[in-house]
Amino acid sequence: NQFTTFNMVAIKLISVSLAALLSCVGALNITTGALGNATIVSNNPPGVVYVATLPTTEFNNPNDPRGNIKGSVAATANPNGIGVSISVSFSNLPTSGGPFLYHIHDAPVPADGNCTSTLGHLDPFIRGETPACDATLPQTCQVGDLSGKHGKIEQEPFLATYSDDFATTSQGLGSFFGNRSFVIHFANKTRITCANFALSSTTTLPSNSNSSCAANSTTTSGAGSSTTPTTGTGAAQFTGAGAKTVASMTSLLGVAALALLL
């Protein structure tokens, strides 16, 4: 009788654990944008490069004696046409107020240099800024949220090269950024400076390393920066180590429950 009672209690505990685990899995299979998750762009035109270079005068504090942040964001299609390769280079960053954020914004910078006029982040799937982007599920983030998907600016100088599956250099798509801008923000989201993307005469990205900065350069890889599609349209999916962990836990709990029933 004691053994039977123990089995019943154990089975109940395992059932509760399985239900909780499955609810977590279900919670992650969500679509965050009103129009669904961001879709992978697979037909980006080869050899097309867009570059946005920061101006000499800072928007937030035009009289800053240190001058504006220096640098640029450049992007071109990956060799297989899936997503774009993005090269980022920033220096002369503010000495406080970080870590800094940067995003592709929906509208270009007007002639007067007013960064507020660039409107919000590039967001063709109508996701919104909250909740914050989960970098492990980049398809659920705003297309323009580069620092959310690939990392904030946390070092001086800041150099990074990564691939983004969801931005595009193909005109006519909502994720196209060639006629838009990017903005650098303080951690509190105040806009510091901004620049417009423009079609470059070159067909390759500028070098992202030099003798003084090479040691600090970073190359980002993973779910948010793979040139091989990890997700498609629709709900977010478990991929990589996280999926294996969930699958293993589920299998172990199932085996344990079956063993106690026998």
C-alpha positions as CSV (number, residue, x, y, z in Angstrom):
1,N,0.0,0.0,0.0
2,Q,2.8,2.4,0.8
3,F,4.5,1.6,-2.5
4,T,1.2,2.2,-4.3
5,T,0.7,5.5,-2.5
6,F,4.3,6.6,-3.3
7,N,3.7,5.7,-7.0
8,M,0.5,7.8,-7.1
9,V,2.3,10.8,-5.5
10,A,5.2,10.5,-7.9
11,I,3.0,10.2,-10.9
12,K,1.1,13.3,-9.8
13,L,4.3,15.3,-9.4
14,I,5.6,14.2,-12.8
15,S,2.3,15.1,-14.4
16,V,2.4,18.6,-12.8
17,S,6.0,19.0,-14.0
18,L,5.1,17.9,-17.5
19,A,2.2,20.3,-17.7
20,A,4.4,23.2,-16.5
21,L,7.1,22.4,-19.0
22,L,4.6,22.1,-21.9
23,S,3.0,25.4,-20.9
24,C,6.5,27.0,-21.1
25,V,7.0,25.5,-24.6
26,G,3.6,26.8,-25.6
27,A,4.3,30.3,-24.3
28,L,7.4,30.5,-26.5
29,N,5.5,29.5,-29.6
30,I,4.1,33.0,-30.1
31,T,3.8,35.5,-32.8
32,T,4.9,38.9,-31.5
33,G,4.0,41.2,-34.4
34,A,0.5,42.1,-35.4
35,L,1.4,40.8,-38.9
36,G,3.4,37.8,-37.6
37,N,7.1,37.2,-37.0
38,A,9.7,38.9,-39.2
39,T,10.3,36.8,-42.4
40,I,13.7,35.8,-43.7
41,V,14.6,37.6,-46.9
42,S,16.3,35.2,-49.4
43,N,16.5,37.3,-52.6
44,N,18.8,40.2,-51.6
45,P,20.6,41.6,-54.7
46,P,24.3,40.9,-54.8
47,G,26.9,43.7,-54.9
48,V,24.6,46.4,-53.5
49,V,26.0,48.2,-50.5
50,Y,24.3,50.9,-48.4
51,V,26.3,53.0,-46.0
52,A,25.2,55.5,-43.4
53,T,28.0,57.8,-42.0
54,L,27.5,60.0,-38.9
55,P,27.7,63.8,-39.3
56,T,30.4,65.9,-37.6
57,T,27.8,67.7,-35.4
58,E,25.9,65.9,-32.6
59,F,22.1,66.2,-32.6
60,N,21.7,65.9,-28.8
61,N,24.4,68.4,-27.9
62,P,25.7,70.4,-30.9
63,N,28.1,72.3,-28.7
64,D,29.8,69.2,-27.2
65,P,33.5,70.0,-27.2
66,R,34.3,66.4,-27.9
67,G,32.4,66.5,-31.1
68,N,30.0,63.9,-32.4
69,I,30.3,60.1,-32.3
70,K,32.4,59.0,-35.3
71,G,31.5,56.0,-37.4
72,S,29.1,54.3,-39.8
73,V,26.8,51.4,-40.5
74,A,27.3,49.6,-43.8
75,A,25.3,46.6,-45.2
76,T,25.2,44.4,-48.2
77,A,23.6,41.1,-49.2
78,N,25.1,37.9,-48.0
79,P,26.7,35.8,-50.8
80,N,23.7,33.4,-50.8
81,G,21.2,36.2,-50.9
82,I,19.8,35.4,-47.5
83,G,19.8,38.4,-45.2
84,V,22.5,41.1,-45.1
85,S,26.0,41.4,-43.7
86,I,26.2,44.4,-41.5
87,S,29.5,46.2,-40.5
88,V,29.4,48.7,-37.6
89,S,32.1,51.0,-36.5
90,F,31.7,53.7,-33.8
91,S,34.3,55.7,-31.8
92,N,34.4,58.9,-29.7
93,L,31.4,57.7,-27.7
94,P,30.0,59.7,-24.8
95,T,31.9,59.0,-21.5
96,S,28.6,58.2,-19.7
97,G,25.0,57.3,-20.4
98,G,25.7,53.8,-21.9
99,P,25.3,51.1,-22.8
100,F,24.2,52.7,-26.0
101,L,21.5,51.5,-28.3
102,Y,21.2,51.8,-32.1
103,H,18.4,51.0,-34.5
104,I,17.3,51.4,-38.1
105,H,14.5,54.0,-38.0
106,D,11.5,54.3,-40.3
107,A,12.1,57.7,-41.8
108,P,15.2,59.5,-43.2
109,V,17.0,62.3,-41.4
110,P,15.7,65.6,-42.7
111,A,18.0,68.4,-44.0
112,D,18.0,70.1,-40.6
113,G,19.5,67.0,-39.0
114,N,16.6,66.5,-36.5
115,C,16.9,62.9,-35.3
116,T,13.4,63.0,-33.8
117,S,12.0,63.3,-37.3
118,T,13.2,59.8,-38.1
119,L,10.1,58.5,-36.3
120,G,10.2,55.0,-34.7
121,H,12.2,51.8,-35.4
122,L,11.8,50.0,-38.7
123,D,8.9,47.7,-37.8
124,P,7.0,46.4,-40.8
125,F,5.4,43.6,-38.8
126,I,4.0,46.0,-36.2
127,R,5.7,44.4,-33.2
128,G,6.3,47.5,-31.1
129,E,9.2,48.2,-28.7
130,T,7.8,46.3,-25.7
131,P,8.5,43.7,-24.5
132,A,12.2,44.1,-25.1
133,C,13.7,42.1,-28.0
134,D,14.8,38.5,-27.1
135,A,18.0,38.0,-29.0
136,T,17.5,34.2,-29.0
137,L,14.3,34.7,-31.0
138,P,15.3,37.4,-33.5
139,Q,12.3,36.7,-35.7
140,T,10.1,38.1,-32.9
141,C,12.0,41.4,-32.7
142,Q,11.6,44.6,-34.7
143,V,13.5,44.4,-37.9
144,G,15.3,47.7,-37.1
145,D,16.3,46.8,-33.6
146,L,20.0,46.0,-34.4
147,S,21.3,46.4,-30.8
148,G,18.5,44.3,-29.4
149,K,19.3,41.4,-31.8
150,H,23.0,41.8,-32.0
151,G,24.3,43.5,-28.9
152,K,24.4,47.0,-27.4
153,I,27.4,49.4,-27.7
154,E,29.5,48.6,-24.6
155,Q,33.1,49.4,-25.6
156,E,35.2,52.1,-27.1
157,P,35.7,51.9,-30.0
158,F,32.9,49.6,-31.0
159,L,33.4,47.4,-34.0
160,A,31.0,44.6,-35.0
161,T,30.3,42.5,-38.1
162,Y,27.2,40.3,-38.2
163,S,24.5,38.9,-40.4
164,D,20.8,39.8,-40.1
165,D,18.3,37.5,-41.8
166,F,15.4,39.9,-41.7
167,A,16.7,43.3,-43.0
168,T,17.0,43.6,-46.8
169,T,18.6,45.6,-49.6
170,S,15.8,44.7,-51.9
171,Q,13.7,47.7,-52.7
172,G,9.9,47.4,-52.4
173,L,9.9,45.2,-49.3
174,G,8.9,46.6,-45.9
175,S,12.2,45.5,-44.4
176,F,14.2,47.6,-47.0
177,F,16.4,50.1,-45.2
178,G,18.2,51.8,-48.1
179,N,16.0,54.9,-47.9
180,R,15.9,55.1,-44.1
181,S,18.3,56.1,-41.3
182,F,19.9,54.8,-38.2
183,V,19.9,56.4,-34.7
184,I,22.3,56.0,-31.7
185,H,20.6,56.4,-28.3
186,F,21.7,56.7,-24.7
187,A,20.5,53.8,-22.5
188,N,17.5,55.9,-21.6
189,K,16.6,56.1,-25.3
190,T,17.5,59.8,-25.7
191,R,18.6,60.2,-29.3
192,I,22.3,61.2,-29.6
193,T,23.0,61.3,-33.4
194,C,21.7,59.8,-36.6
195,A,22.5,59.4,-40.3
196,N,20.8,58.4,-43.6
197,F,21.7,55.3,-45.6
198,A,22.8,55.9,-49.1
199,L,23.7,53.7,-52.0
200,S,27.5,53.2,-52.1
201,S,29.6,53.2,-55.2
202,T,31.6,50.2,-53.9
203,T,30.4,46.6,-54.0
204,T,32.1,45.4,-50.8
205,L,31.8,46.4,-47.2
206,P,34.5,48.7,-45.7
207,S,37.1,47.0,-43.6
208,N,36.1,46.9,-40.0
209,S,39.5,46.6,-38.4
210,N,42.7,48.6,-38.1
211,S,45.9,48.6,-36.1
212,S,44.4,50.4,-33.1
213,C,41.0,48.8,-33.1
214,A,41.3,45.3,-34.3
215,A,41.6,43.8,-30.9
216,N,38.2,45.1,-30.0
217,S,36.3,44.0,-33.1
218,T,33.6,41.4,-32.7
219,T,32.0,39.0,-35.1
220,T,28.5,38.0,-34.0
221,S,27.0,34.6,-34.9
222,G,24.0,32.5,-33.7
223,A,20.3,32.4,-34.1
224,G,20.0,36.1,-34.7
225,S,22.8,36.3,-37.3
226,S,22.9,33.1,-39.2
227,T,23.1,33.2,-43.0
228,T,21.2,29.9,-43.0
229,P,17.5,30.2,-42.3
230,T,16.7,29.0,-38.8
231,T,13.1,30.1,-38.8
232,G,10.4,30.9,-41.3
233,T,7.1,32.7,-41.0
234,G,4.6,32.1,-38.2
235,A,5.3,31.3,-34.6
236,A,8.7,31.2,-33.0
237,Q,10.3,27.8,-32.9
238,F,12.7,26.1,-30.5
239,T,16.1,25.7,-32.2
240,G,19.6,24.8,-31.0
241,A,20.6,23.9,-27.4
242,G,17.4,25.2,-25.9
243,A,15.3,22.8,-27.9
244,K,17.5,19.9,-27.0
245,T,17.3,20.7,-23.3
246,V,13.5,20.9,-23.4
247,A,13.2,17.7,-25.4
248,S,15.6,15.9,-23.0
249,M,13.7,17.0,-20.0
250,T,10.4,16.0,-21.5
251,S,11.7,12.6,-22.5
252,L,13.1,11.9,-19.0
253,L,9.9,12.9,-17.3
254,G,7.9,10.7,-19.7
255,V,10.2,7.7,-19.1
256,A,10.0,8.1,-15.4
257,A,6.3,8.3,-15.4
258,L,6.1,5.2,-17.6
259,A,8.5,3.3,-15.3
260,L,6.3,4.0,-12.3
261,L,3.2,2.9,-14.0
262,L,4.7,-0.5,-14.9
